[in-house]
Amino acid sequence: MSSKSSAKKASARDEASSRPPSKQSGKGVVARDDLQACQYCNRRFTDDRLIIHQEICAKTGKKNRKVYDATKHRVQGTELEPYTKKQTKSLSQRPQSTQVKKTDWRRKHEEFIGAIRAAKMAQAHVARGGKLSDLPPPPPSDNPDYVQCPHCGRKFNQTAAERHIPKCASYEYNKPKQTRGGRK
């Protein structure tokens, strides 16, 4: 039995070696003379398969397929459906006038480097036996996107400021103290 199976393996190997290889291991693609390129996608096929492929390739190349939204199909019919974002316009129909917000990365980088240097100086001062109270305060970071609270002077991003400012206005410790003769 083992001689029959080894004979089958040997004949299969001979058949595979008689065909021209499509790829060589480690050396890239080998040019085969019996393959022709498709006029639509430039993939290479034998003559008998090329005609069939070109018919299919011509049909599929003309179609504009809709982008499949897996989230829409997964959520459809569940209680999460009202919470998913509905896309009414495709990307191509959106106006191109929306400007991309320009980031000020250089200023942010310089502030970051300054903060690192201040922290290293403070760490070295403490390592020499000094107190942190002896050092000047670290350089303030100034972000023009932040909104300053008129009551406490702290700065927040836009959404946090919308939450904070109404609460801060009602706190008593932010209001000036009244004395008998007027303001203190």
Order of alpha helices (4+ residues) and beta strands (2+ residues): alpha-beta-beta-beta-beta-alpha-alpha-alpha-beta-beta-alpha-beta-beta
